[in-house]
Amino acid sequence: MRKAIYCALFMLLFSCRYNLKVPEIDINTEITAYQKNIGKGTDTATIDLGRKLSLDKWNYLLIVHPYAQEKDIEQLHLKPYQSIKNEIENIGSSDFYYLFIFLSDKNIVAYSKVRSSLVYPFPSTHPGSFNLIKKNEISSIFS
């Protein structure tokens, strides 16, 4: 009986470790509002992610570009990678959106699919793949 309990606990811990769910958030509305305020010449335009994502939980934004190759993103050793693996695979054949992955160092906090029309065209720091941006530099990609 004791072996069965240990076995069950081991399986529970092992399965939870690799099947962690990362929340998907929609920030398209916040980006659109930011761009409208910039267009009006407003000095106080901000992207308010606080309602969607606790701002103290992340410090980097990984922007995965359309047609990015999965092998390039895998090399970053993000955790838990399995939770966004399908999204990374899908963006490799799409130009409709960018994948924004919010990170706390190498840990994935949340992700969002942002319409391509909302992101100011900019070259990726890793050709055709991704940009890694500090939280305090985020506004430069939308203006």
C-alpha positions as CSV (number, residue, x, y, z in Angstrom):
1,M,0.0,0.0,0.0
2,R,2.8,2.4,0.9
3,K,4.4,1.8,-2.6
4,A,1.2,2.6,-4.3
5,I,0.9,5.9,-2.4
6,Y,4.5,6.9,-3.2
7,C,4.0,5.9,-6.8
8,A,0.8,8.0,-7.0
9,L,2.6,11.0,-5.4
10,F,5.6,10.7,-7.8
11,M,3.3,10.6,-10.8
12,L,1.3,13.5,-9.6
13,L,4.4,15.6,-9.0
14,F,6.0,14.6,-12.3
15,S,2.9,15.3,-14.4
16,C,2.3,18.7,-12.8
17,R,5.8,19.8,-13.4
18,Y,5.6,19.3,-17.2
19,N,2.0,20.3,-17.8
20,L,2.0,23.7,-16.3
21,K,-0.5,26.0,-18.0
22,V,0.6,29.5,-18.9
23,P,-2.3,32.1,-19.2
24,E,-3.0,33.7,-22.5
25,I,-4.0,37.3,-22.2
26,D,-5.4,39.6,-24.8
27,I,-3.6,43.0,-24.9
28,N,-4.8,44.1,-28.4
29,T,-7.3,46.6,-26.9
30,E,-4.6,48.2,-24.6
31,I,-2.2,48.6,-27.5
32,T,-5.0,50.2,-29.7
33,A,-5.8,52.7,-26.9
34,Y,-2.2,53.5,-26.5
35,Q,-1.8,54.2,-30.2
36,K,-4.9,56.5,-30.3
37,N,-3.5,58.5,-27.4
38,I,-0.1,58.9,-29.1
39,G,-1.9,60.1,-32.3
40,K,-3.6,62.9,-30.2
41,G,-0.2,64.1,-29.0
42,T,-0.9,63.0,-25.5
43,D,2.2,62.9,-23.3
44,T,0.6,60.5,-20.8
45,A,-0.1,57.6,-23.2
46,T,0.7,54.3,-21.6
47,I,0.0,50.7,-22.2
48,D,-2.0,49.6,-19.2
49,L,-1.3,45.9,-18.7
50,G,-2.0,46.1,-15.0
51,R,-5.6,44.9,-15.5
52,K,-4.4,41.8,-17.4
53,L,-1.1,40.9,-15.8
54,S,0.5,41.7,-12.5
55,L,3.3,44.1,-13.5
56,D,5.6,42.9,-10.8
57,K,5.7,39.4,-12.1
58,W,7.7,39.9,-15.3
59,N,10.8,41.8,-16.3
60,Y,11.2,41.0,-20.0
61,L,9.0,40.8,-23.1
62,L,10.0,38.2,-25.7
63,I,8.5,39.2,-29.1
64,V,8.4,36.3,-31.4
65,H,8.1,37.5,-35.0
66,P,5.9,35.9,-37.7
67,Y,7.6,33.0,-39.4
68,A,10.0,32.5,-36.5
69,Q,11.7,29.1,-36.3
70,E,11.0,27.0,-33.3
71,K,14.6,25.9,-33.1
72,D,15.6,29.5,-32.4
73,I,13.2,29.9,-29.5
74,E,14.0,26.5,-28.0
75,Q,17.6,27.7,-27.6
76,L,16.4,30.3,-25.0
77,H,15.5,27.4,-22.6
78,L,12.3,29.0,-21.4
79,K,10.3,27.3,-18.6
80,P,7.8,25.7,-19.0
81,Y,8.4,25.6,-22.7
82,Q,5.9,22.8,-23.3
83,S,3.1,25.2,-22.3
84,I,3.7,27.4,-25.4
85,K,5.2,24.9,-27.8
86,N,2.1,24.8,-30.0
87,E,2.0,28.6,-30.2
88,I,5.6,28.7,-31.3
89,E,5.0,26.0,-33.9
90,N,1.9,27.9,-35.2
91,I,3.7,31.3,-35.6
92,G,6.2,29.6,-37.8
93,S,3.7,29.6,-40.6
94,S,1.7,32.8,-39.9
95,D,2.0,36.5,-40.5
96,F,-1.2,37.5,-38.8
97,Y,0.2,38.1,-35.3
98,Y,3.3,38.4,-33.1
99,L,3.6,36.3,-30.1
100,F,4.4,38.3,-27.0
101,I,5.8,36.2,-24.1
102,F,6.1,37.8,-20.7
103,L,9.1,36.5,-18.8
104,S,10.4,36.6,-15.3
105,D,14.0,35.9,-16.3
106,K,13.6,32.6,-18.2
107,N,10.2,31.7,-16.7
108,I,7.1,32.2,-18.8
109,V,4.5,34.3,-16.9
110,A,1.9,34.8,-19.7
111,Y,1.7,35.2,-23.4
112,S,-0.5,37.1,-25.9
113,K,-1.1,37.0,-29.6
114,V,-0.8,40.6,-30.9
115,R,-2.2,41.5,-34.3
116,S,0.6,42.4,-36.8
117,S,-1.2,45.6,-37.7
118,L,-0.6,46.9,-34.1
119,V,3.1,46.4,-34.0
120,Y,5.4,49.0,-35.5
121,P,7.6,47.2,-38.0
122,F,11.1,46.8,-36.5
123,P,14.0,44.4,-37.2
124,S,14.4,41.5,-34.9
125,T,17.6,41.3,-32.9
126,H,17.9,37.7,-34.0
127,P,17.1,37.8,-37.7
128,G,13.6,36.7,-38.5
129,S,13.0,35.3,-35.1
130,F,12.6,37.4,-32.0
131,N,13.4,40.4,-29.8
132,L,14.0,40.4,-26.1
133,I,13.0,43.7,-24.5
134,K,13.3,45.0,-21.0
135,K,10.0,46.0,-19.4
136,N,10.9,49.7,-19.2
137,E,11.7,49.8,-23.0
138,I,8.4,48.4,-24.2
139,S,6.7,51.5,-25.5
140,S,9.2,52.0,-28.3
141,I,7.8,49.1,-30.3
142,F,4.3,50.7,-30.6
143,S,5.1,54.3,-31.5
